Amino acid sequence: MGRRRRRIVRVVRRKLPEFYLCPRCGKNTVRATIKRKQGRVLVICGSCGLNDTFPVQPQMEGVDAYCLFVDSYYGVEKEEAATG
């Protein structure tokens, strides 16, 4: 008689996407390129050519740059903390 075989559980690690959804044309062709030596982030749509640059912030990833890009496209301003 043998023992019961143990089930192998594999943990699937999800990766962040390389391409994001364009707010203008709606295609999945926006790429965020972080250039830390130059201190800039370039976000550009490969389909319609919509682009923008931002200064690099500490520990910024591509998805953070994409969020800034979408916020600037729709005109969302940062909320200032109320003092007092």
GUDRENLUM-294734 format. One record per residue: residue in one letter; chain; z negated, x negated, y negated of N, C-alpha, C in turn. Coordinates in Angstrom, 3 decimals. Last residue first. Layout:
[site 'a', 'A', [Z, X, Y], [Z, X, Y], [Z, X, Y]],
...
// end
This chain:
[site 'g', 'A', [-8.772, 5.537, -72.928], [-9.839, 6.324, -73.535], [-10.301, 7.353, -72.665]],
[site 't', 'A', [-5.282, 5.553, -72.427], [-6.496, 4.798, -72.747], [-7.525, 5.751, -73.336]],
[site 'a', 'A', [-3.106, 6.202, -69.854], [-3.812, 6.781, -71.002], [-5.104, 6.004, -71.223]],
[site 'a', 'A', [-0.430, 4.160, -69.032], [-1.787, 4.592, -68.702], [-2.482, 5.092, -69.961]],
[site 'e', 'A', [2.871, 5.376, -69.154], [1.865, 4.471, -69.689], [0.502, 5.044, -69.379]],
[site 'e', 'A', [5.422, 5.528, -66.833], [4.327, 6.245, -67.459], [3.276, 5.236, -67.925]],
[site 'k', 'A', [8.724, 4.471, -67.464], [7.433, 4.194, -66.862], [6.355, 4.960, -67.602]],
[site 'e', 'A', [11.366, 6.925, -67.414], [10.564, 5.915, -68.109], [9.268, 5.683, -67.350]],
[site 'v', 'A', [14.478, 7.550, -66.094], [13.046, 7.747, -65.900], [12.302, 6.597, -66.568]],
[site 'g', 'A', [17.266, 7.653, -66.068], [16.553, 7.637, -67.338], [15.066, 7.893, -67.218]],
[site 'y', 'A', [18.816, 7.364, -63.842], [18.433, 8.724, -64.199], [17.612, 8.793, -65.482]],
[site 'y', 'A', [19.036, 4.563, -63.874], [20.236, 5.403, -63.900], [19.900, 6.819, -64.356]],
[site 's', 'A', [16.412, 3.674, -63.649], [17.125, 3.396, -64.896], [18.400, 4.243, -65.002]],
[site 'd', 'A', [15.859, 4.580, -61.037], [15.081, 5.078, -62.173], [15.802, 4.841, -63.496]],
[site 'v', 'A', [17.695, 3.056, -59.582], [17.830, 4.511, -59.586], [17.059, 5.110, -60.764]],
[site 'f', 'A', [16.630, 0.467, -60.120], [18.020, 0.795, -60.425], [18.213, 2.311, -60.536]],
[site 'l', 'A', [14.085, 0.597, -59.025], [14.232, 0.370, -60.460], [15.632, 0.765, -60.935]],
[site 'c', 'A', [14.869, 0.918, -56.339], [14.096, 1.972, -57.002], [14.173, 1.825, -58.524]],
[site 'y', 'A', [16.127, -1.550, -55.864], [16.908, -0.314, -55.784], [16.179, 0.833, -56.492]],
[site 'a', 'A', [13.944, -3.244, -56.051], [15.013, -3.369, -57.035], [15.881, -2.117, -57.043]],
[site 'd', 'A', [12.581, -2.402, -53.785], [11.949, -2.260, -55.095], [12.990, -2.329, -56.212]],
[site 'v', 'A', [14.350, -3.148, -51.786], [14.091, -1.723, -51.969], [13.401, -1.461, -53.307]],
[site 'g', 'A', [14.240, -5.953, -51.948], [15.462, -5.243, -52.284], [15.243, -3.768, -52.546]],
[site 'e', 'A', [11.068, -6.907, -53.428], [12.026, -6.841, -52.336], [13.245, -6.042, -52.798]],
[site 'm', 'A', [8.814, -9.001, -55.164], [9.811, -7.927, -55.223], [10.768, -8.043, -54.045]],
[site 'q', 'A', [6.727, -10.796, -55.696], [6.773, -10.095, -54.419], [7.724, -8.902, -54.429]],
[site 'p', 'A', [6.941, -10.571, -59.225], [6.370, -11.207, -58.037], [6.398, -10.268, -56.829]],
[site 'q', 'A', [10.210, -9.594, -60.406], [8.762, -9.488, -60.454], [8.203, -10.137, -59.194]],
[site 'v', 'A', [13.087, -10.526, -62.176], [12.362, -10.536, -60.903], [10.867, -10.450, -61.173]],
[site 'p', 'A', [14.768, -8.298, -64.414], [14.008, -9.522, -64.174], [13.222, -9.399, -62.868]],
[site 'f', 'A', [17.923, -6.815, -63.460], [16.522, -6.693, -63.822], [15.864, -8.056, -63.689]],
[site 't', 'A', [21.127, -5.309, -63.905], [20.299, -6.473, -63.612], [18.895, -6.236, -64.146]],
[site 'd', 'A', [23.632, -3.209, -62.425], [22.549, -3.416, -63.369], [21.785, -4.662, -62.945]],
[site 'n', 'A', [26.603, -1.203, -61.820], [25.729, -2.356, -61.615], [24.674, -2.434, -62.703]],
[site 'l', 'A', [29.189, 0.478, -60.183], [27.992, 0.648, -61.000], [27.051, -0.523, -60.744]],
[site 'g', 'A', [31.394, 0.434, -58.501], [31.207, -0.676, -59.424], [30.019, -0.532, -60.363]],
[site 'c', 'A', [31.934, 2.196, -56.451], [32.302, 2.623, -57.812], [32.069, 1.534, -58.861]],
[site 's', 'A', [31.423, 0.472, -54.113], [32.458, 1.497, -54.173], [32.889, 1.807, -55.605]],
[site 'g', 'A', [29.319, -1.246, -54.269], [30.598, -1.787, -53.841], [31.733, -0.791, -53.954]],
[site 'c', 'A', [27.025, -1.426, -56.849], [27.663, -0.524, -55.885], [29.036, -1.091, -55.545]],
[site 'i', 'A', [24.340, -3.729, -57.331], [25.730, -3.328, -57.576], [26.217, -2.415, -56.459]],
[site 'v', 'A', [21.875, -5.526, -58.864], [22.090, -4.352, -58.018], [23.473, -3.816, -58.352]],
[site 'l', 'A', [20.278, -8.531, -59.121], [21.554, -7.872, -59.361], [21.706, -6.737, -58.352]],
[site 'v', 'A', [17.571, -9.964, -60.704], [17.967, -9.148, -59.562], [19.252, -8.431, -59.943]],
[site 'r', 'A', [16.498, -13.238, -61.765], [17.190, -11.962, -61.970], [17.433, -11.271, -60.634]],
[site 'g', 'A', [15.744, -15.910, -61.731], [14.797, -14.928, -62.229], [15.409, -13.561, -62.469]],
[site 'q', 'A', [17.099, -17.943, -60.606], [17.572, -17.503, -61.915], [16.637, -16.472, -62.535]],
[site 'k', 'A', [15.665, -18.106, -58.234], [15.803, -19.305, -59.075], [16.243, -18.946, -60.487]],
[site 'r', 'A', [15.940, -15.537, -57.101], [14.628, -15.972, -57.617], [14.726, -17.201, -58.509]],
[site 'k', 'A', [17.885, -13.088, -56.933], [18.107, -14.507, -57.236], [16.846, -15.036, -57.913]],
[site 'i', 'A', [18.632, -10.543, -54.785], [17.536, -11.154, -55.544], [17.825, -12.640, -55.690]],
[site 't', 'A', [20.719, -7.852, -54.720], [20.684, -9.289, -54.492], [19.619, -9.897, -55.393]],
[site 'a', 'A', [21.317, -4.822, -53.240], [20.429, -5.493, -54.182], [20.335, -6.968, -53.798]],
[site 'r', 'A', [24.031, -2.585, -52.989], [23.356, -3.774, -52.460], [22.545, -4.418, -53.565]],
[site 'v', 'A', [25.357, 0.504, -52.084], [24.617, -0.243, -53.105], [23.864, -1.387, -52.437]],
[site 't', 'A', [26.680, 2.275, -50.403], [27.306, 0.983, -50.672], [26.582, 0.156, -51.735]],
[site 'n', 'A', [26.955, 5.050, -49.379], [25.922, 4.109, -48.947], [26.418, 2.671, -49.142]],
[site 'k', 'A', [27.830, 7.275, -52.084], [28.143, 6.508, -50.881], [27.041, 5.488, -50.609]],
[site 'g', 'A', [27.487, 8.592, -54.500], [26.907, 9.179, -53.299], [27.212, 8.444, -52.010]],
[site 'c', 'A', [28.213, 7.780, -57.053], [29.284, 8.225, -56.150], [28.766, 8.806, -54.835]],
[site 'r', 'A', [25.594, 7.507, -58.357], [26.787, 8.034, -59.028], [27.798, 8.601, -58.032]],
[site 'p', 'A', [23.613, 6.445, -56.721], [23.325, 7.692, -57.433], [24.554, 8.303, -58.108]],
[site 'c', 'A', [24.254, 5.291, -53.440], [24.600, 5.176, -54.856], [24.301, 6.494, -55.565]],
[site 'l', 'A', [21.958, 4.226, -51.013], [22.776, 5.318, -51.509], [23.005, 5.180, -53.012]],
[site 'y', 'A', [22.133, 0.803, -49.794], [21.435, 1.995, -50.228], [22.428, 3.010, -50.787]],
[site 'f', 'A', [21.991, -1.760, -47.334], [22.768, -0.953, -48.266], [22.024, 0.351, -48.544]],
[site 'e', 'A', [20.043, -2.799, -45.687], [20.743, -3.713, -46.586], [21.504, -2.954, -47.663]],
[site 'p', 'A', [16.760, -1.371, -44.990], [18.226, -1.346, -44.986], [18.814, -2.360, -45.963]],
[site 'l', 'A', [14.123, -2.994, -43.212], [14.599, -2.352, -44.431], [16.129, -2.391, -44.449]],
[site 'k', 'A', [13.471, -2.281, -39.758], [13.851, -3.184, -40.832], [14.250, -2.370, -42.053]],
[site 'r', 'A', [10.870, -1.531, -37.488], [11.950, -1.053, -38.336], [12.198, -2.053, -39.459]],
[site 'r', 'A', [10.147, -2.443, -34.262], [9.924, -2.801, -35.656], [11.123, -2.340, -36.470]],
[site 'v', 'A', [8.822, -0.888, -31.563], [10.080, -1.048, -32.288], [9.749, -1.300, -33.754]],
[site 'v', 'A', [7.082, -2.064, -28.872], [6.928, -1.610, -30.245], [8.219, -1.912, -30.994]],
[site 'r', 'A', [7.088, -0.969, -25.582], [7.696, -1.853, -26.561], [7.541, -1.242, -27.942]],
[site 'v', 'A', [5.206, -0.921, -22.762], [5.373, -0.238, -24.036], [5.924, -1.250, -25.036]],
[site 'i', 'A', [5.608, -0.546, -19.389], [5.759, -1.503, -20.481], [6.050, -0.721, -21.755]],
[site 'r', 'A', [3.328, 0.625, -16.967], [4.412, 0.951, -17.893], [4.431, -0.051, -19.046]],
[site 'r', 'A', [2.714, -0.764, -13.755], [2.286, -0.542, -15.128], [3.478, -0.301, -16.039]],
[site 'r', 'A', [2.809, 0.764, -10.583], [3.451, -0.125, -11.545], [3.054, 0.256, -12.962]],
[site 'r', 'A', [0.070, 0.861, -8.417], [0.985, 1.609, -9.262], [1.541, 0.677, -10.338]],
[site 'r', 'A', [0.049, -1.348, -5.588], [-0.530, -0.742, -6.795], [0.536, 0.028, -7.548]],
[site 'g', 'A', [0.809, -0.515, -2.155], [0.910, -1.290, -3.377], [0.245, -0.575, -4.549]],
[site 'm', 'A', [0.000, -0.837, 1.176], [0.000, 0.000, 0.000], [0.000, -0.883, -1.239]],
// end
